[in-house]
Amino acid sequence: RICSGVFSKGMSVYHVQGKKTINLSQPQQFLAQERTIIEEAFPGDIIGVFDPGIFSIGDTVCSEAWKIQFEDMPVFPPEIFARVQPKNSLKRKQFTKGIMQLAQEGAIQVFEQKDTGLESFIVGVVGSLQLEVLEYRLINEYGAELAMNQLPYSVARWIYTDKRGSIENLKGLDNGMLVYDKNNSPVILISNEWSLGWILDRNPDVE
């Protein structure tokens, strides 16, 4: 959506989240099933631009002099977690593409365990219906079936510390799991708030 100023075909803009300048070529306007290449667009217009694999929902492109960034889209803390991986290793590429696209749309949150050696993801959702949607869309849009194992966690908490090594060597995480979100920020998955208190009591350097 054009929020202010005038858009013109081929113009250079600054991608705030990617911190680099890009050219927006082949801008299109949509009317029902028709697509039309446009030369200009004005505030209120909605246009389509080519994504070289750098855009996420909520990103801003603007004049480099302004570097405007809108508030993040609201994200609800997940309460259901599952480990997912492709049933067929030959479909790994389609599987990964589908998972990343659905995460960008906000349908799921994706977490990774470091050094597991497995081509799998931990996905977090608010309701079990989202897991069914994930499975349906992966099969029908990406041709990738998945193997899914639900995990015994219902609480995710982002954790912080100033001391190097404290995160990787958390004490009391026997009944939880340390994962990392899309921004590589550490997150602990636990079964309840009591488990969270148990971990924090044993790791005074961690918030």
C-alpha atoms as an extended CHARMM CRD file, in Angstrom:
* protein
*
       207  EXT
         1         1  ARG       CA              0.0000000000        0.0000000000        0.0000000000  PROA      1               0.0000000000
         2         2  ILE       CA              1.3130000000        3.4360000000       -0.9470000000  PROA      2               0.0000000000
         3         3  CYS       CA              1.0760000000        5.5120000000        2.2460000000  PROA      3               0.0000000000
         4         4  SER       CA              2.5830000000        8.8080000000        1.0940000000  PROA      4               0.0000000000
         5         5  GLY       CA              4.4260000000       10.3810000000       -1.8060000000  PROA      5               0.0000000000
         6         6  VAL       CA              4.3510000000        9.1250000000       -5.4050000000  PROA      6               0.0000000000
         7         7  PHE       CA              5.6080000000        5.7350000000       -6.5260000000  PROA      7               0.0000000000
         8         8  SER       CA              7.1620000000        5.4790000000       -9.9780000000  PROA      8               0.0000000000
         9         9  LYS       CA              8.2480000000        2.3870000000      -11.8830000000  PROA      9               0.0000000000
        10        10  GLY       CA             11.9120000000        1.4300000000      -11.3680000000  PROA      10              0.0000000000
        11        11  MET       CA             12.4720000000        3.8490000000       -8.4960000000  PROA      11              0.0000000000
        12        12  SER       CA             15.0840000000        3.1320000000       -5.8280000000  PROA      12              0.0000000000
        13        13  VAL       CA             13.7810000000        2.7450000000       -2.2950000000  PROA      13              0.0000000000
        14        14  TYR       CA             15.2640000000        1.8800000000        1.0740000000  PROA      14              0.0000000000
        15        15  HSD       CA             14.1540000000       -1.4290000000        2.6070000000  PROA      15              0.0000000000
        16        16  VAL       CA             14.1550000000       -0.5870000000        6.3080000000  PROA      16              0.0000000000
        17        17  GLN       CA             14.1660000000       -4.1280000000        7.6950000000  PROA      17              0.0000000000
        18        18  GLY       CA             16.8330000000       -5.3060000000        5.2440000000  PROA      18              0.0000000000
        19        19  LYS       CA             18.8730000000       -2.0950000000        5.6650000000  PROA      19              0.0000000000
        20        20  LYS       CA             19.6410000000       -1.7470000000        1.9570000000  PROA      20              0.0000000000
        21        21  THR       CA             18.5430000000        0.1120000000       -1.1710000000  PROA      21              0.0000000000
        22        22  ILE       CA             16.6300000000       -1.8060000000       -3.8510000000  PROA      22              0.0000000000
        23        23  ASN       CA             14.9830000000       -1.0560000000       -7.1980000000  PROA      23              0.0000000000
        24        24  LEU       CA             11.2680000000       -1.7640000000       -7.5840000000  PROA      24              0.0000000000
        25        25  SER       CA             10.8110000000       -2.9330000000      -11.1570000000  PROA      25              0.0000000000
        26        26  GLN       CA              7.7510000000       -4.4740000000      -12.8260000000  PROA      26              0.0000000000
        27        27  PRO       CA              5.1720000000       -2.9330000000      -10.4500000000  PROA      27              0.0000000000
        28        28  GLN       CA              1.6930000000       -4.3360000000      -11.0630000000  PROA      28              0.0000000000
        29        29  GLN       CA             -1.8550000000       -3.3550000000      -10.2240000000  PROA      29              0.0000000000
        30        30  PHE       CA             -4.5330000000       -5.9980000000       -9.7380000000  PROA      30              0.0000000000
        31        31  LEU       CA             -8.1430000000       -5.9330000000      -10.8530000000  PROA      31              0.0000000000
        32        32  ALA       CA             -9.9340000000       -9.2530000000      -10.3730000000  PROA      32              0.0000000000
        33        33  GLN       CA             -7.7570000000      -11.7450000000      -12.2950000000  PROA      33              0.0000000000
        34        34  GLU       CA             -6.0370000000       -9.1020000000      -14.4140000000  PROA      34              0.0000000000
        35        35  ARG       CA             -2.5830000000       -7.7010000000      -13.7700000000  PROA      35              0.0000000000
        36        36  THR       CA             -1.4160000000       -4.4710000000      -15.3400000000  PROA      36              0.0000000000
        37        37  ILE       CA              2.1000000000       -3.0010000000      -15.3470000000  PROA      37              0.0000000000
        38        38  ILE       CA              1.8730000000        0.5490000000      -13.9920000000  PROA      38              0.0000000000
        39        39  GLU       CA              4.0830000000        3.6120000000      -14.2900000000  PROA      39              0.0000000000
        40        40  GLU       CA              2.9410000000        5.4930000000      -11.1630000000  PROA      40              0.0000000000
        41        41  ALA       CA              0.9380000000        4.9410000000       -7.9840000000  PROA      41              0.0000000000
        42        42  PHE       CA             -0.4070000000        7.3470000000       -5.3840000000  PROA      42              0.0000000000
        43        43  PRO       CA             -1.3650000000        7.2650000000       -1.6880000000  PROA      43              0.0000000000
        44        44  GLY       CA             -4.0960000000        4.6900000000       -1.1100000000  PROA      44              0.0000000000
        45        45  ASP       CA             -3.1300000000        2.5720000000       -4.1460000000  PROA      45              0.0000000000
        46        46  ILE       CA             -2.1720000000       -1.0630000000       -3.6070000000  PROA      46              0.0000000000
        47        47  ILE       CA              0.4440000000       -2.4500000000       -5.9830000000  PROA      47              0.0000000000
        48        48  GLY       CA              2.4060000000       -5.6620000000       -6.3720000000  PROA      48              0.0000000000
        49        49  VAL       CA              6.2120000000       -5.6620000000       -6.6060000000  PROA      49              0.0000000000
        50        50  PHE       CA              8.6790000000       -8.4600000000       -7.2470000000  PROA      50              0.0000000000
        51        51  ASP       CA             10.0410000000      -10.0550000000       -4.0640000000  PROA      51              0.0000000000
        52        52  PRO       CA             13.6340000000      -11.3190000000       -4.4590000000  PROA      52              0.0000000000
        53        53  GLY       CA             13.1580000000      -13.1910000000       -1.1740000000  PROA      53              0.0000000000
        54        54  ILE       CA             13.7300000000      -10.3130000000        1.2480000000  PROA      54              0.0000000000
        55        55  PHE       CA             10.2390000000       -9.0490000000        2.1340000000  PROA      55              0.0000000000
        56        56  SER       CA              8.1310000000      -10.0310000000        5.1220000000  PROA      56              0.0000000000
        57        57  ILE       CA              4.6340000000       -8.8960000000        6.0330000000  PROA      57              0.0000000000
        58        58  GLY       CA              4.8300000000       -5.4810000000        7.6990000000  PROA      58              0.0000000000
        59        59  ASP       CA              8.1020000000       -4.3780000000        6.0330000000  PROA      59              0.0000000000
        60        60  THR       CA              8.5510000000       -0.7650000000        4.9400000000  PROA      60              0.0000000000
        61        61  VAL       CA             10.1640000000        0.6410000000        1.7910000000  PROA      61              0.0000000000
        62        62  CYS       CA             10.7090000000        4.3960000000        1.6800000000  PROA      62              0.0000000000
        63        63  SER       CA             13.0530000000        7.2470000000        0.9050000000  PROA      63              0.0000000000
        64        64  GLU       CA             16.4570000000        6.6410000000        2.4710000000  PROA      64              0.0000000000
        65        65  ALA       CA             16.2030000000       10.0600000000        4.1070000000  PROA      65              0.0000000000
        66        66  TRP       CA             13.1960000000        8.9840000000        6.1890000000  PROA      66              0.0000000000
        67        67  LYS       CA             13.6620000000        5.3100000000        7.1270000000  PROA      67              0.0000000000
        68        68  ILE       CA             10.1180000000        4.9880000000        8.4310000000  PROA      68              0.0000000000
        69        69  GLN       CA              9.2280000000        1.8300000000       10.3200000000  PROA      69              0.0000000000
        70        70  PHE       CA              5.7110000000        0.9450000000       11.4170000000  PROA      70              0.0000000000
        71        71  GLU       CA              4.8690000000       -0.8920000000       14.6200000000  PROA      71              0.0000000000
        72        72  ASP       CA              5.2490000000       -4.6620000000       14.3910000000  PROA      72              0.0000000000
        73        73  MET       CA              2.1960000000       -6.7600000000       13.6270000000  PROA      73              0.0000000000
        74        74  PRO       CA              0.7900000000       -8.2030000000       16.8770000000  PROA      74              0.0000000000
        75        75  VAL       CA              1.9710000000      -11.7560000000       17.5780000000  PROA      75              0.0000000000
        76        76  PHE       CA              0.1850000000      -13.9440000000       20.1190000000  PROA      76              0.0000000000
        77        77  PRO       CA              2.3050000000      -16.2260000000       22.3050000000  PROA      77              0.0000000000
        78        78  PRO       CA              1.9430000000      -19.8170000000       21.1150000000  PROA      78              0.0000000000
        79        79  GLU       CA              0.5080000000      -22.4260000000       23.4850000000  PROA      79              0.0000000000
        80        80  ILE       CA              0.8200000000      -25.5970000000       21.3800000000  PROA      80              0.0000000000
        81        81  PHE       CA              4.1370000000      -26.8620000000       20.0240000000  PROA      81              0.0000000000
        82        82  ALA       CA              5.1010000000      -29.6380000000       17.6340000000  PROA      82              0.0000000000
        83        83  ARG       CA              8.2200000000      -30.8750000000       15.9040000000  PROA      83              0.0000000000
        84        84  VAL       CA              7.6680000000      -31.1240000000       12.1560000000  PROA      84              0.0000000000
        85        85  GLN       CA              9.8370000000      -32.5280000000        9.3730000000  PROA      85              0.0000000000
        86        86  PRO       CA              9.2530000000      -33.6940000000        5.7990000000  PROA      86              0.0000000000
        87        87  LYS       CA              7.9940000000      -37.2510000000        5.3860000000  PROA      87              0.0000000000
        88        88  ASN       CA              9.8750000000      -37.4900000000        2.1050000000  PROA      88              0.0000000000
        89        89  SER       CA             13.4480000000      -36.1430000000        2.2270000000  PROA      89              0.0000000000
        90        90  LEU       CA             13.2520000000      -35.4670000000       -1.5340000000  PROA      90              0.0000000000
        91        91  LYS       CA             10.6050000000      -32.8100000000       -0.7470000000  PROA      91              0.0000000000
        92        92  ARG       CA             12.7920000000      -31.0160000000        1.7990000000  PROA      92              0.0000000000
        93        93  LYS       CA             13.1130000000      -27.8640000000       -0.3060000000  PROA      93              0.0000000000
        94        94  GLN       CA              9.3390000000      -27.5210000000       -0.8280000000  PROA      94              0.0000000000
        95        95  PHE       CA              8.7460000000      -28.3080000000        2.8540000000  PROA      95              0.0000000000
        96        96  THR       CA             11.1630000000      -25.6200000000        4.0570000000  PROA      96              0.0000000000
        97        97  LYS       CA              9.7640000000      -23.0500000000        1.6090000000  PROA      97              0.0000000000
        98        98  GLY       CA              6.2170000000      -23.7410000000        2.8160000000  PROA      98              0.0000000000
        99        99  ILE       CA              7.1530000000      -23.5060000000        6.4990000000  PROA      99              0.0000000000
       100       100  MET       CA              8.9410000000      -20.1810000000        5.9800000000  PROA      100             0.0000000000
       101       101  GLN       CA              6.0760000000      -18.7310000000        3.9110000000  PROA      101             0.0000000000
       102       102  LEU       CA              3.4630000000      -19.6870000000        6.5110000000  PROA      102             0.0000000000
       103       103  ALA       CA              5.6420000000      -18.2080000000        9.2420000000  PROA      103             0.0000000000
       104       104  GLN       CA              5.8750000000      -14.9260000000        7.2870000000  PROA      104             0.0000000000
       105       105  GLU       CA              2.0970000000      -14.8510000000        6.9850000000  PROA      105             0.0000000000
       106       106  GLY       CA              1.8060000000      -15.2230000000       10.7580000000  PROA      106             0.0000000000
       107       107  ALA       CA             -0.0140000000      -18.5670000000       10.5520000000  PROA      107             0.0000000000
       108       108  ILE       CA              2.6670000000      -20.2290000000       12.6830000000  PROA      108             0.0000000000
       109       109  GLN       CA              5.7720000000      -19.3090000000       14.6430000000  PROA      109             0.0000000000
       110       110  VAL       CA              8.9260000000      -21.2350000000       13.8290000000  PROA      110             0.0000000000
       111       111  PHE       CA             11.7250000000      -22.1340000000       16.2310000000  PROA      111             0.0000000000
       112       112  GLU       CA             14.9340000000      -24.0820000000       15.7170000000  PROA      112             0.0000000000
       113       113  GLN       CA             17.0900000000      -26.1600000000       17.9990000000  PROA      113             0.0000000000
       114       114  LYS       CA             20.7910000000      -25.6340000000       17.4860000000  PROA      114             0.0000000000
       115       115  ASP       CA             23.1270000000      -28.5400000000       16.7220000000  PROA      115             0.0000000000
       116       116  THR       CA             20.3720000000      -31.1520000000       16.4500000000  PROA      116             0.0000000000
       117       117  GLY       CA             21.5470000000      -32.3770000000       13.0650000000  PROA      117             0.0000000000
       118       118  LEU       CA             17.9260000000      -32.8930000000       11.9800000000  PROA      118             0.0000000000
       119       119  GLU       CA             16.0880000000      -31.1830000000        9.1470000000  PROA      119             0.0000000000
       120       120  SER       CA             13.1770000000      -30.3070000000       11.3890000000  PROA      120             0.0000000000
       121       121  PHE       CA             11.4940000000      -27.2790000000       12.9240000000  PROA      121             0.0000000000
       122       122  ILE       CA              9.6150000000      -26.6120000000       16.1170000000  PROA      122             0.0000000000
       123       123  VAL       CA              6.3640000000      -24.8220000000       15.2750000000  PROA      123             0.0000000000
       124       124  GLY       CA              4.2360000000      -22.9360000000       17.7720000000  PROA      124             0.0000000000
       125       125  VAL       CA              0.5380000000      -22.1460000000       17.3270000000  PROA      125             0.0000000000
       126       126  VAL       CA             -2.2650000000      -20.6970000000       19.4340000000  PROA      126             0.0000000000
       127       127  GLY       CA             -4.8320000000      -23.3970000000       18.5800000000  PROA      127             0.0000000000
       128       128  SER       CA             -4.7110000000      -26.9640000000       17.2950000000  PROA      128             0.0000000000
       129       129  LEU       CA             -6.6770000000      -25.9560000000       14.1840000000  PROA      129             0.0000000000
       130       130  GLN       CA             -3.5840000000      -24.0850000000       12.9830000000  PROA      130             0.0000000000
       131       131  LEU       CA             -1.6400000000      -27.3580000000       12.9190000000  PROA      131             0.0000000000
       132       132  GLU       CA             -4.3290000000      -28.8470000000       10.6720000000  PROA      132             0.0000000000
       133       133  VAL       CA             -4.1330000000      -25.7950000000        8.4020000000  PROA      133             0.0000000000
       134       134  LEU       CA             -0.3330000000      -26.1340000000        8.3010000000  PROA      134             0.0000000000
       135       135  GLU       CA             -0.5660000000      -29.7730000000        7.2290000000  PROA      135             0.0000000000
       136       136  TYR       CA             -3.2810000000      -29.0750000000        4.6430000000  PROA      136             0.0000000000
       137       137  ARG       CA             -1.4560000000      -26.1500000000        3.0400000000  PROA      137             0.0000000000
       138       138  LEU       CA              1.9010000000      -27.9160000000        2.9060000000  PROA      138             0.0000000000
       139       139  ILE       CA              0.3170000000      -30.8160000000        1.0290000000  PROA      139             0.0000000000
       140       140  ASN       CA             -1.9300000000      -28.8000000000       -1.2880000000  PROA      140             0.0000000000
       141       141  GLU       CA              0.2610000000      -25.7570000000       -2.0050000000  PROA      141             0.0000000000
       142       142  TYR       CA              3.7790000000      -27.1880000000       -1.7560000000  PROA      142             0.0000000000
       143       143  GLY       CA              3.2890000000      -30.9160000000       -2.3680000000  PROA      143             0.0000000000
       144       144  ALA       CA              5.1190000000      -31.7850000000        0.8450000000  PROA      144             0.0000000000
       145       145  GLU       CA              3.7490000000      -34.1740000000        3.4430000000  PROA      145             0.0000000000
       146       146  LEU       CA              5.0010000000      -33.7390000000        6.9830000000  PROA      146             0.0000000000
       147       147  ALA       CA              5.6420000000      -35.8910000000       10.0170000000  PROA      147             0.0000000000
       148       148  MET       CA              4.4210000000      -34.1490000000       13.1610000000  PROA      148             0.0000000000
       149       149  ASN       CA              5.0710000000      -34.9270000000       16.8390000000  PROA      149             0.0000000000
       150       150  GLN       CA              3.3230000000      -32.7370000000       19.3970000000  PROA      150             0.0000000000
       151       151  LEU       CA              5.5390000000      -31.5780000000       22.2760000000  PROA      151             0.0000000000
       152       152  PRO       CA              4.5460000000      -31.4290000000       25.9770000000  PROA      152             0.0000000000
       153       153  TYR       CA              4.9510000000      -27.6500000000       26.3090000000  PROA      153             0.0000000000
       154       154  SER       CA              2.3890000000      -24.8730000000       26.6390000000  PROA      154             0.0000000000
       155       155  VAL       CA              4.5100000000      -21.8300000000       27.5720000000  PROA      155             0.0000000000
       156       156  ALA       CA              7.1530000000      -19.9400000000       25.5410000000  PROA      156             0.0000000000
       157       157  ARG       CA              9.3150000000      -17.2610000000       27.1350000000  PROA      157             0.0000000000
       158       158  TRP       CA             11.9940000000      -15.1340000000       25.4870000000  PROA      158             0.0000000000
       159       159  ILE       CA             15.0580000000      -14.9220000000       27.7330000000  PROA      159             0.0000000000
       160       160  TYR       CA             17.8770000000      -12.3930000000       28.0930000000  PROA      160             0.0000000000
       161       161  THR       CA             21.2160000000      -12.1780000000       29.8660000000  PROA      161             0.0000000000
       162       162  ASP       CA             24.3570000000      -10.0150000000       29.8020000000  PROA      162             0.0000000000
       163       163  LYS       CA             26.6180000000      -12.9450000000       30.6560000000  PROA      163             0.0000000000
       164       164  ARG       CA             28.0460000000      -14.8860000000       27.7280000000  PROA      164             0.0000000000
       165       165  GLY       CA             27.3680000000      -18.5990000000       27.8740000000  PROA      165             0.0000000000
       166       166  SER       CA             24.5690000000      -18.3490000000       30.4410000000  PROA      166             0.0000000000
       167       167  ILE       CA             21.8740000000      -19.1180000000       27.8570000000  PROA      167             0.0000000000
       168       168  GLU       CA             23.5340000000      -22.2490000000       26.4410000000  PROA      168             0.0000000000
       169       169  ASN       CA             24.2530000000      -23.5560000000       29.9580000000  PROA      169             0.0000000000
       170       170  LEU       CA             20.8770000000      -23.0140000000       31.5950000000  PROA      170             0.0000000000
       171       171  LYS       CA             20.3900000000      -24.9980000000       34.7800000000  PROA      171             0.0000000000
       172       172  GLY       CA             17.1330000000      -26.8090000000       35.4990000000  PROA      172             0.0000000000
       173       173  LEU       CA             16.0330000000      -27.1340000000       31.8640000000  PROA      173             0.0000000000
       174       174  ASP       CA             15.5450000000      -30.9090000000       32.1610000000  PROA      174             0.0000000000
       175       175  ASN       CA             11.7920000000      -30.5670000000       31.5980000000  PROA      175             0.0000000000
       176       176  GLY       CA             12.0220000000      -27.8330000000       28.9640000000  PROA      176             0.0000000000
       177       177  MET       CA             13.6760000000      -27.0050000000       25.6670000000  PROA      177             0.0000000000
       178       178  LEU       CA             15.9310000000      -24.1810000000       24.5010000000  PROA      178             0.0000000000
       179       179  VAL       CA             15.1220000000      -23.0040000000       20.9730000000  PROA      179             0.0000000000
       180       180  TYR       CA             15.7480000000      -19.9180000000       18.8330000000  PROA      180             0.0000000000
       181       181  ASP       CA             13.1980000000      -17.8120000000       16.9670000000  PROA      181             0.0000000000
       182       182  LYS       CA             13.4480000000      -16.3070000000       13.4660000000  PROA      182             0.0000000000
       183       183  ASN       CA             15.5970000000      -13.4540000000       14.8290000000  PROA      183             0.0000000000
       184       184  ASN       CA             17.9560000000      -15.9510000000       16.5110000000  PROA      184             0.0000000000
       185       185  SER       CA             16.6980000000      -14.8530000000       19.9300000000  PROA      185             0.0000000000
       186       186  PRO       CA             16.7180000000      -17.5880000000       22.6150000000  PROA      186             0.0000000000
       187       187  VAL       CA             13.3660000000      -18.9360000000       23.8130000000  PROA      187             0.0000000000
       188       188  ILE       CA             12.6020000000      -21.5590000000       26.4400000000  PROA      188             0.0000000000
       189       189  LEU       CA              9.6400000000      -23.8820000000       26.0150000000  PROA      189             0.0000000000
       190       190  ILE       CA              8.2110000000      -25.2410000000       29.2660000000  PROA      190             0.0000000000
       191       191  SER       CA              5.0600000000      -26.9520000000       30.4490000000  PROA      191             0.0000000000
       192       192  ASN       CA              3.8560000000      -24.3200000000       32.9540000000  PROA      192             0.0000000000
       193       193  GLU       CA              4.7260000000      -21.1510000000       34.8820000000  PROA      193             0.0000000000
       194       194  TRP       CA              5.9700000000      -23.1880000000       37.8420000000  PROA      194             0.0000000000
       195       195  SER       CA              8.6730000000      -24.6960000000       35.6180000000  PROA      195             0.0000000000
       196       196  LEU       CA              9.6180000000      -21.1730000000       34.5330000000  PROA      196             0.0000000000
       197       197  GLY       CA             10.0750000000      -20.1030000000       38.1730000000  PROA      197             0.0000000000
       198       198  TRP       CA             12.1970000000      -23.1970000000       38.8240000000  PROA      198             0.0000000000
       199       199  ILE       CA             14.5350000000      -22.2820000000       35.9490000000  PROA      199             0.0000000000
       200       200  LEU       CA             14.7830000000      -18.5820000000       36.8780000000  PROA      200             0.0000000000
       201       201  ASP       CA             15.6160000000      -19.4410000000       40.5090000000  PROA      201             0.0000000000
       202       202  ARG       CA             18.5840000000      -21.4950000000       39.3030000000  PROA      202             0.0000000000
       203       203  ASN       CA             19.7650000000      -18.9260000000       36.7570000000  PROA      203             0.0000000000
       204       204  PRO       CA             19.8720000000      -15.5340000000       38.5280000000  PROA      204             0.0000000000
       205       205  ASP       CA             21.6820000000      -13.9270000000       35.5630000000  PROA      205             0.0000000000
       206       206  VAL       CA             18.7740000000      -14.6470000000       33.2250000000  PROA      206             0.0000000000
       207       207  GLU       CA             15.5930000000      -12.6060000000       32.7630000000  PROA      207             0.0000000000
